[in-house]
Amino acid sequence: MRHQGSLLALIVLAATTTFLGFAVLTFLPLFAQNVFHQGVGQYSRLMAFSGAGSVVGALVVAWLGKFKRMGLTALIVQAIYGMLIVAFSASRMLWLSYLLLFFTGASLMVVFSTVTSLIQLIAPNEMRGRVVSIYMVAFRGGMPLGSLVSGYFASLFGAPAVLATNGVLLVIVAVYFLIRSHGVREA
């Protein structure tokens, strides 16, 4: 797999996306309590808007199926996802936060569904099982590790600042792959 540049790049992209991007879901209880000064009901509504967006994002990807320039689409949507996270971290209006979470959920699902599809489409038949297992370790491992690191920094700097930083870093990762490609942009 080391010799398949686009596969390695997609796995790195997935790992950085989960490492940086899932903190938005991890921090929703903090936002409900500390930013919007409400409780469990508010947290549930924030999660519901994110979940509804995820369902819509999944339906969009399912409707599109395999399409040209999936890699480019994933990178552009990841950059949008990062910008949405930055906007959510700065939002103090509840209705705007709901809307941002909806689109955050949709864009996250588009990125993950597209990258997962690309991994499976690009991997040679004889390596598909190994490639997908490595991908799943990167994908699943990024979530708890990213939440751990983001949680630590949130205790020092606050959840909104950490989310804004993560969003900016997601945009930087997407722009890097848009410029340098490593086979992702053309996939």
C-alpha positions in Angstrom: 0.0 0.0 0.0 3.0 2.3 0.5 3.4 2.3 -3.2 -0.2 3.4 -3.9 0.1 7.2 -3.3 -3.6 7.9 -3.8 -4.6 5.2 -1.3 -2.2 6.4 1.3 -3.3 10.0 0.8 -6.9 9.1 1.2 -6.2 7.3 4.4 -4.3 10.3 5.7 -7.2 12.5 4.6 -9.7 10.3 6.5 -7.5 10.2 9.6 -7.1 14.0 9.8 -10.7 14.5 9.1 -11.8 12.3 12.0 -9.0 13.6 14.2 -10.0 17.2 13.7 -13.6 17.1 12.6 -15.4 15.0 15.2 -14.6 17.4 18.1 -17.7 19.4 17.0 -19.9 16.5 18.1 -17.8 15.8 21.2 -18.2 19.5 22.3 -21.9 19.8 21.8 -22.7 19.2 25.5 -20.3 22.1 26.3 -21.9 24.3 23.8 -25.4 23.5 25.1 -24.4 24.3 28.6 -21.7 27.0 28.4 -22.5 28.8 25.2 -26.3 28.5 25.0 -26.8 28.2 28.8 -29.3 25.3 28.5 -29.3 21.6 29.4 -29.8 18.2 28.0 -32.8 19.2 25.9 -30.7 21.7 24.0 -27.9 19.2 23.5 -30.5 16.8 22.0 -31.7 19.4 19.6 -28.1 20.2 18.5 -27.5 16.5 17.9 -30.8 16.2 16.1 -29.8 18.9 13.6 -26.4 17.4 13.0 -28.0 14.0 12.6 -30.6 15.3 10.1 -27.9 16.8 8.1 -26.0 13.5 8.1 -29.0 11.7 6.7 -29.4 14.3 4.0 -25.7 14.1 3.1 -25.9 10.3 2.9 -28.9 10.5 0.7 -27.2 12.9 -1.6 -24.1 10.6 -2.0 -26.4 7.6 -2.5 -28.3 9.5 -5.2 -25.1 10.6 -6.9 -23.5 7.1 -6.9 -20.2 6.9 -8.6 -19.4 10.2 -10.3 -16.4 11.9 -11.9 -14.0 13.9 -9.7 -15.1 12.3 -6.5 -11.7 13.2 -4.9 -12.0 16.8 -5.9 -15.6 16.9 -4.5 -14.4 15.4 -1.2 -11.7 17.9 -0.8 -13.9 20.9 -1.6 -16.6 19.6 0.8 -14.0 19.1 3.5 -12.9 22.7 3.1 -16.5 23.7 3.4 -16.9 21.5 6.5 -13.9 23.2 8.1 -15.4 26.6 7.4 -18.8 25.5 8.8 -17.0 24.4 12.0 -15.3 27.8 12.3 -18.7 29.5 11.8 -20.4 27.2 14.4 -17.7 27.9 16.9 -18.3 31.6 16.6 -22.1 31.5 16.5 -24.1 32.6 19.5 -27.5 32.6 17.8 -29.3 29.3 18.3 -31.1 29.2 15.0 -27.9 29.9 13.1 -26.1 27.2 15.1 -28.9 24.7 14.2 -28.5 25.6 10.5 -24.7 25.3 10.7 -24.9 21.9 12.4 -27.3 20.7 9.8 -24.9 21.6 7.0 -21.9 20.4 9.1 -23.5 16.9 9.4 -24.3 16.8 5.7 -20.8 17.8 4.6 -19.2 15.4 7.0 -21.2 12.5 5.6 -20.5 13.6 2.0 -16.7 13.6 2.8 -16.7 10.2 4.6 -19.0 8.5 2.1 -17.0 9.8 -0.9 -13.6 8.9 0.6 -14.8 5.5 1.7 -16.1 4.8 -1.8 -12.8 6.0 -3.3 -10.8 3.7 -1.1 -12.8 0.7 -2.2 -12.8 1.7 -5.9 -9.1 2.4 -6.1 -7.8 -0.5 -4.1 -6.7 -3.5 -6.2 -8.9 -6.5 -5.8 -6.2 -8.6 -4.1 -5.5 -5.8 -1.6 -9.0 -4.5 -0.9 -9.4 -6.2 2.5 -6.1 -5.1 3.8 -6.5 -1.5 2.5 -10.0 -1.2 4.0 -8.8 -2.6 7.4 -6.0 0.0 7.5 -8.5 2.7 6.4 -10.8 1.7 9.2 -8.1 1.8 11.8 -7.2 5.4 10.6 -10.9 6.4 10.4 -12.0 4.9 13.7 -8.7 5.7 15.5 -8.9 9.4 14.6 -12.2 10.0 16.4 -11.2 9.1 20.0 -7.7 10.4 19.7 -8.8 13.7 18.2 -11.5 14.1 20.9 -8.9 13.4 23.6 -6.5 16.0 22.3 -9.2 18.5 21.5 -10.7 18.0 25.0 -7.3 18.6 26.6 -6.9 21.9 24.7 -10.5 22.8 25.3 -9.8 22.6 29.1 -7.0 25.2 28.5 -8.4 27.5 25.8 -12.2 26.7 25.7 -14.2 24.7 23.3 -15.0 27.5 20.8 -11.3 28.3 20.3 -10.4 24.7 19.8 -13.2 24.1 17.3 -12.2 27.2 15.4 -8.6 26.0 15.2 -9.7 22.5 14.1 -11.9 24.0 11.4 -9.0 26.1 10.1 -6.7 23.0 10.2 -9.3 21.0 8.2 -9.3 23.8 5.6 -5.5 23.7 5.4 -5.5 19.9 5.0 -8.0 20.2 2.2 -6.1 23.0 0.4 -2.9 21.0 0.8 -4.4 18.1 -1.0 -6.1 20.4 -3.6 -2.6 21.8 -4.4 -0.4 18.8 -4.0 -3.1 16.2 -4.9 -1.2 13.0 -4.3 -3.8 11.4 -6.6 -6.7 12.5 -4.5 -7.9 15.4 -6.6 -8.0 13.3 -9.8 -9.7 10.3 -8.2 
